[in-house]
């Protein structure tokens, strides 16, 4: 600064915005009291610290709210996924139970068919041959290939229909295979 600019500053005073806030207007002709300058600086520092603290608290609260919203959304997504997986697991388990029942009925039907063929071929009089001979002309219904992987509900329904067909065929055959009572 030159002497002219210092004289201009002294004549007109200084007023502007500094890093700590508004700088008070005073002139070099009337210097302010040192205590007042210290008090103004301290007050500016307190205001700056208060603004800084409010901003920090605001930022912290915003972060907490954002994290809690994200965690809540994540929990909702995981909860929905868990319900979906649970229902899928239940459907697969139901399908597996249907396939086990079908397999057991198929095994019983094959054994009954072998026993019926044996009794008819030997003309075993201990059985009711009048009922067995017409039944020997029938075959158990075909069991479809069923898999629980693609659509467990549809596969369970197919297995249940096939099991009902086998059961309907098996009832009269097993009744006729019971030894005839005199």
Secondary structure, DSSP 8 states (H G I E B T S, - for coil): --HHHHHHHHHH---EEETTEEE----STT---HHHHHHHHHHHHHHHHHHHHHHHHHHHHHHHHHHHHHHHHHHHHHHHHHHHHHHHHHHHHHHHHHHHHHHHHHHHHHHHHHHHHHHHHHT-TTS-HHHHHHHHT----------SSS-HHHHHHHHHHHHHHHHHHHHHHHHHHS----
